[in-house]
Structure formats: structure tokens, C-alpha cells
């Protein structure tokens, strides 16, 4: 994407888990990402277990359980439901380098 090039956030495809973790840590530090994230292993275990084709949103709670499972896109894909769940759990979003209310 042109915006990724413009912001110098393009990375070569990682070949090791350490490279994936380094990219994730760079993202967290550069964009001050406030929530914990996970990094899939090199066998794509999480992607294979939770990947929803064509699109799906999952929220995994602190105990590792699925707290929200969105519908398959494009017709049952409702990111506003995930946003509402997160706001109920954690409160309204805080601006982190942009408009927190911007719709994607």
C-alpha cells in the first residue's frame, strides 16, 4: 500500500518467529498501541484455527476464551459490534495518533 511506503512501515516477509515478534514490537512502539496483541507461530496455528474467510473478527478474552465471534463477511461482517463489545469492556477509545472515532 502506498500509505505503508509513505510511512516507512513496509517489512520483508518474516522467515522466523523472532522476526515476526520484532515487527510486532516495532508496531507497538511506533504507534503506541495500547492493547496486548499476539503473534501467530510460523505454522499459522491461530490463523488456521480462527481465520474466517472471507473476513471475521474475533475477540479473545484474558483467559484465552473467545469472547466475541463476528459473522462471516461481507454480509455478516459488523465491526461496530466488536467496537461496542470493546467499549463495554474497556470504555471508549482514546486517540492514539489519529481520530479515534474514524470509521474504517
C-alpha positions in Angstrom: 0.0 0.0 0.0 1.2 3.5 -0.8 0.5 4.7 2.7 2.7 2.0 4.1 5.5 3.1 1.8 4.9 6.7 2.7 5.1 6.0 6.4 8.1 3.6 6.1 6.3 0.7 7.6 7.0 -2.0 5.0 8.8 -5.1 6.1 10.1 -8.1 4.3 8.1 -11.3 4.9 9.3 -12.7 8.2 11.1 -16.1 8.0 11.3 -16.7 11.7 9.2 -16.2 14.8 11.8 -13.8 16.2 11.3 -11.7 13.0 7.5 -11.7 13.5 7.9 -10.6 17.1 10.3 -7.9 16.1 7.8 -6.5 13.6 5.0 -6.6 16.2 7.2 -4.9 18.8 8.1 -2.2 16.2 4.4 -1.6 15.5 3.6 -1.4 19.3 6.4 1.1 19.9 5.9 3.2 16.8 2.2 3.6 17.1 1.9 3.4 20.9 -0.6 0.6 20.5 -2.3 0.3 24.0 -3.7 -3.2 23.8 -1.9 -6.5 24.1 -1.5 -8.4 20.8 -0.5 -11.9 19.9 1.8 -13.1 17.2 1.0 -16.3 15.3 3.6 -19.0 15.1 5.3 -19.9 11.8 2.8 -22.7 11.2 0.0 -20.2 11.2 -1.8 -22.1 14.0 -4.0 -19.2 15.1 -4.8 -18.2 11.5 -5.8 -21.8 10.7 -7.9 -22.1 13.9 -9.6 -18.7 13.9 -9.2 -17.4 10.4 -12.6 -16.6 8.9 -12.9 -16.5 5.2 -13.5 -14.1 3.7 -13.5 -11.9 6.9 -14.2 -12.4 10.5 -13.4 -10.6 13.8 -12.6 -12.5 17.0 -12.0 -11.1 20.4 -10.1 -13.4 22.8 -10.5 -12.5 26.5 -7.9 -12.6 29.2 -8.5 -16.2 29.9 -7.9 -17.2 26.3 -11.6 -17.8 25.6 -13.5 -16.5 22.6 -15.5 -13.5 23.9 -16.8 -12.3 20.6 -17.1 -14.2 17.3 -18.2 -12.0 14.4 -20.1 -13.2 11.4 -18.5 -14.1 8.1 -18.2 -11.2 5.7 -19.1 -9.5 3.7 -22.8 -9.7 4.6 -22.5 -10.6 8.3 -19.3 -8.6 9.0 -20.1 -5.9 11.5 -17.0 -4.3 13.1 -19.3 -2.0 15.0 -20.3 -5.0 17.1 -16.7 -5.7 18.1 -16.2 -2.0 18.8 -19.3 -1.9 21.1 -18.1 -5.0 22.9 -14.6 -3.5 23.5 -16.2 -0.2 24.7 -18.4 -2.1 27.1 -15.3 -3.9 28.5 -12.7 -1.2 28.4 -14.5 2.1 28.0 -14.4 4.5 25.0 -11.3 4.6 22.8 -8.5 7.1 23.4 -6.9 8.9 20.5 -3.6 7.3 19.6 -2.3 9.4 16.7 -5.5 9.9 14.9 -9.2 10.2 15.1 -10.4 7.5 17.5 -13.9 7.9 16.1 -12.9 7.5 12.4 -14.7 4.7 10.6 -12.5 2.2 8.7 
